[in-house]
Amino acid sequence: MSIPHQSALNEYSKDSYFADSFSKKIKYNNQTAIEVFLEIAEQTPDWIDFLMSMRNKVVSKLGLKDLGGLQDVPREKQAADYVVGERVGIFTLVSATEHEVVLEDCDKHLNVRVSFLVEPKGETAIVHANTVVHVNNAFGKVYMFFVTPFHKLIVPSSLKGLESAD
């Protein structure tokens, strides 16, 4: 699925190497986009945490940084306490509005931005998990070759932890 038109990542996705979006209908209790992201991060399945750990071990030998795990968010910190430029788990906070949070991780090989866009519809909402990658060199393309199949499993599985609206 393509990046939703109303997402802050829509324009950023133009000329990107990789872009995708996954969606899920959830019960909506006025939670903000960053609260949704933190809930996803805290409920990351163990198999995803294991894959991140393996990724970190392999890429650290190739000179890339160890990102940690998706679950590496301080549980005692409130969503509203995060400020732009601060690390939130494996990402850095770029922007946060009530309905969309944008996070990124950049290095010399690629620039990754993700957003979680919440579209309220009464007592339910659609959550769009958007990812955009710009590669900076050939190593970034090689990295994406190996990561893309896992990404397409990880993001939908991560969304499953949110309470569904039936």
Phi, psi and omega per residue, in radians:
M1 nan 2.546 -3.128
S2 -1.467 2.850 3.140
I3 -1.115 2.259 3.138
P4 -1.015 2.506 -3.102
H5 -0.989 -0.643 -3.080
Q6 -1.410 -0.064 3.141
S7 -1.338 2.532 3.051
A8 -1.098 -0.347 3.135
L9 -1.513 -0.111 -3.098
N10 -0.999 -0.907 -3.131
E11 -1.184 -0.664 3.130
Y12 -1.100 -0.451 -3.099
S13 -1.317 -0.269 3.129
K14 -1.109 2.351 -3.118
D15 1.087 0.378 3.104
S16 -1.413 2.796 3.087
Y17 -1.367 -0.576 -3.076
F18 -2.616 2.389 3.045
A19 -2.660 2.393 3.021
D20 -2.703 2.962 -3.122
S21 -2.597 2.383 3.047
F22 -2.165 2.555 -3.072
S23 -2.278 2.710 3.061
K24 -2.608 2.429 3.055
K25 -1.522 2.194 -3.083
I26 -2.184 2.897 2.964
K27 -1.272 2.353 -3.061
Y28 -1.974 2.121 3.120
N29 -2.155 0.723 -3.131
N30 1.105 0.423 3.096
Q31 -1.256 2.488 3.124
T32 -1.381 2.909 -3.138
A33 -1.076 -0.700 -3.141
I34 -1.204 -0.567 3.057
E35 -1.120 -0.682 3.093
V36 -1.102 -0.814 3.122
F37 -1.036 -0.798 -3.119
L38 -1.105 -0.645 3.084
E39 -1.112 -0.751 3.097
I40 -1.072 -0.827 -3.109
A41 -1.067 -0.763 -3.100
E42 -1.182 -0.466 -3.091
Q43 -1.769 0.303 -3.131
T44 -0.985 2.228 3.106
P45 -1.065 2.610 -3.104
D46 -1.025 -0.615 -3.104
W47 -1.159 -0.546 3.096
I48 -1.253 -0.728 3.091
D49 -1.059 -0.684 3.087
F50 -1.091 -0.791 3.122
L51 -1.076 -0.709 3.095
M52 -1.100 -0.689 3.114
S53 -1.104 -0.745 3.102
M54 -1.143 -0.726 3.101
R55 -1.013 -0.816 -3.105
N56 -1.095 -0.699 3.128
K57 -1.140 -0.761 -3.097
V58 -1.203 -0.898 -3.027
V59 -1.272 -0.411 3.097
S60 -1.137 -0.515 3.086
K61 -1.280 -0.304 3.126
L62 -1.753 0.117 3.083
G63 1.593 0.119 3.085
L64 -1.605 2.774 -3.082
K65 -1.376 2.632 3.029
D66 -1.406 2.017 -3.097
L67 -1.417 -0.298 -2.992
G68 1.493 -2.735 -3.116
G69 -2.025 2.791 3.115
L70 -1.062 -0.501 -3.122
Q71 -1.386 -0.062 -3.054
D72 -1.354 1.029 3.046
V73 -2.062 2.360 -3.136
P74 -1.098 2.122 -3.089
R75 -1.206 -0.465 -3.101
E76 -1.430 -0.202 -3.094
K77 -1.524 2.370 3.124
Q78 -1.467 2.610 -3.123
A79 -0.961 -0.719 -3.090
A80 -1.207 -0.235 -3.111
D81 -1.428 -0.229 -3.126
Y82 -1.322 2.464 3.118
V83 -2.130 2.689 3.126
V84 -0.948 2.358 -3.124
G85 1.663 -0.192 -3.112
E86 -1.536 2.580 3.060
R87 -1.281 2.377 3.057
V88 -2.242 1.625 -3.028
G89 1.183 -2.197 -3.083
I90 -1.538 -0.032 -3.075
F91 -2.054 2.919 3.006
T92 -1.889 2.360 -3.130
L93 -1.254 2.130 3.105
V94 -1.654 -0.815 3.123
S95 -2.799 2.720 3.103
A96 -2.584 2.115 2.977
T97 -2.041 3.089 3.139
E98 -0.989 -0.679 -3.010
H99 -1.882 -0.052 3.079
E100 -2.654 2.335 3.022
V101 -2.026 2.353 3.119
V102 -2.067 2.247 -3.123
L103 -2.246 2.758 3.139
E104 -2.584 2.847 2.921
D105 -2.499 2.179 -3.090
C106 -2.205 2.507 2.971
D107 -2.548 -2.995 -3.069
K108 -1.242 -0.221 -3.092
H109 -1.715 -0.613 -3.136
L110 -2.780 2.769 3.070
N111 -2.068 2.104 -3.107
V112 -2.005 2.255 2.992
R113 -2.168 2.413 3.051
V114 -2.209 2.630 3.021
S115 -2.448 2.677 3.025
F116 -2.125 1.926 -3.087
L117 -1.823 2.185 -3.130
V118 -1.907 2.092 3.099
E119 -1.889 1.715 3.140
P120 -1.169 2.455 3.068
K121 -2.464 1.247 -3.096
G122 1.295 -2.118 -3.125
E123 -1.517 0.037 3.073
T124 -2.197 2.974 3.068
A125 -2.653 2.685 2.995
I126 -1.759 2.218 3.057
V127 -1.802 2.173 3.083
H128 -1.869 2.096 3.037
A129 -1.708 1.911 -3.030
N130 -1.913 2.445 3.108
T131 -2.332 2.339 3.084
V132 -2.341 2.310 -3.139
V133 -2.217 2.266 2.979
H134 -1.953 2.159 3.116
V135 -1.599 2.552 -3.094
N136 -1.848 -0.241 -3.116
N137 -2.870 -3.125 -3.100
A138 -1.113 -0.632 3.122
F139 -1.076 -0.654 3.087
G140 -1.065 -0.666 3.105
K141 -1.179 -0.713 3.101
V142 -1.108 -0.781 3.116
Y143 -1.003 -0.818 -3.128
M144 -1.133 -0.567 3.102
F145 -0.999 -0.728 -3.109
F146 -1.453 -0.551 -3.050
V147 -1.438 -0.605 -3.032
T148 -0.924 -0.820 -3.137
P149 -1.062 -0.635 3.114
F150 -1.225 -0.702 3.117
H151 -0.970 -0.746 -3.100
K152 -1.211 -0.244 3.012
L153 -1.665 -0.702 -3.024
I154 -1.187 -0.822 -3.049
V155 -1.111 -0.899 3.109
P156 -1.060 -0.651 3.117
S157 -1.139 -0.649 3.101
S158 -1.121 -0.670 3.132
L159 -1.170 -0.444 -3.120
K160 -1.077 -0.403 -3.138
G161 -1.245 -0.286 3.108
L162 -1.357 2.550 -3.133
E163 -1.195 2.104 -3.102
S164 -1.240 2.637 2.970
A165 -1.815 2.021 -3.074
D166 -1.513 nan nan
